[in-house]
Amino acid sequence: MKDPVCGEEVTQSPYKVTYKGKTYLFCSPMCMAEFKKRPENYVK
């Protein structure tokens, strides 16, 4: 799965967000925080 913010490949991570029924993994807390601010910018 790719981090929707930076595009890095992520297979396991403690940084997760569920948005509109789908769970997204992040490579870092910074990417997760950025996604949480404006998830609509990163989800098609």
DRENLOKE-138196 format. One record per residue (C-alpha): residue number from 0; x, y, z negated; residue in three letters. Coordinates in steps of 0.25 Angstrom, whole numbers, plus 5000, padded with zeros to 4 digits. Layout:
N
{pos=NUM | X=X | Y=Y | Z=Z | code=ala}
...
# end
This chain:
44
{pos=0 | X=5000 | Y=5000 | Z=5000 | code=met}
{pos=1 | X=5005 | Y=5014 | Z=5003 | code=lys}
{pos=2 | X=5005 | Y=5025 | Z=4993 | code=asp}
{pos=3 | X=4995 | Y=5035 | Z=5000 | code=pro}
{pos=4 | X=5003 | Y=5047 | Z=4995 | code=val}
{pos=5 | X=5017 | Y=5044 | Z=5000 | code=cys}
{pos=6 | X=5015 | Y=5032 | Z=5009 | code=gly}
{pos=7 | X=5025 | Y=5023 | Z=5001 | code=glu}
{pos=8 | X=5022 | Y=5008 | Z=5001 | code=glu}
{pos=9 | X=5017 | Y=5004 | Z=4987 | code=val}
{pos=10 | X=5014 | Y=4990 | Z=4983 | code=thr}
{pos=11 | X=5013 | Y=4991 | Z=4967 | code=gln}
{pos=12 | X=5012 | Y=5004 | Z=4959 | code=ser}
{pos=13 | X=5006 | Y=5008 | Z=4946 | code=pro}
{pos=14 | X=5001 | Y=5021 | Z=4953 | code=tyr}
{pos=15 | X=4987 | Y=5018 | Z=4959 | code=lys}
{pos=16 | X=4975 | Y=5026 | Z=4962 | code=val}
{pos=17 | X=4961 | Y=5021 | Z=4966 | code=thr}
{pos=18 | X=4954 | Y=5030 | Z=4975 | code=tyr}
{pos=19 | X=4941 | Y=5027 | Z=4982 | code=lys}
{pos=20 | X=4942 | Y=5013 | Z=4978 | code=gly}
{pos=21 | X=4956 | Y=5011 | Z=4984 | code=lys}
{pos=22 | X=4969 | Y=5009 | Z=4975 | code=thr}
{pos=23 | X=4981 | Y=5017 | Z=4980 | code=tyr}
{pos=24 | X=4995 | Y=5014 | Z=4975 | code=leu}
{pos=25 | X=5006 | Y=5025 | Z=4974 | code=phe}
{pos=26 | X=5021 | Y=5024 | Z=4973 | code=cys}
{pos=27 | X=5022 | Y=5035 | Z=4962 | code=ser}
{pos=28 | X=5014 | Y=5043 | Z=4952 | code=pro}
{pos=29 | X=5016 | Y=5055 | Z=4961 | code=met}
{pos=30 | X=5009 | Y=5049 | Z=4973 | code=cys}
{pos=31 | X=4998 | Y=5044 | Z=4964 | code=met}
{pos=32 | X=4996 | Y=5058 | Z=4958 | code=ala}
{pos=33 | X=4996 | Y=5064 | Z=4972 | code=glu}
{pos=34 | X=4985 | Y=5054 | Z=4977 | code=phe}
{pos=35 | X=4977 | Y=5057 | Z=4965 | code=lys}
{pos=36 | X=4977 | Y=5072 | Z=4968 | code=lys}
{pos=37 | X=4971 | Y=5071 | Z=4982 | code=arg}
{pos=38 | X=4968 | Y=5056 | Z=4986 | code=pro}
{pos=39 | X=4960 | Y=5060 | Z=4998 | code=glu}
{pos=40 | X=4973 | Y=5065 | Z=5004 | code=asn}
{pos=41 | X=4979 | Y=5051 | Z=5004 | code=tyr}
{pos=42 | X=4967 | Y=5042 | Z=5007 | code=val}
{pos=43 | X=4961 | Y=5041 | Z=5021 | code=lys}
# end
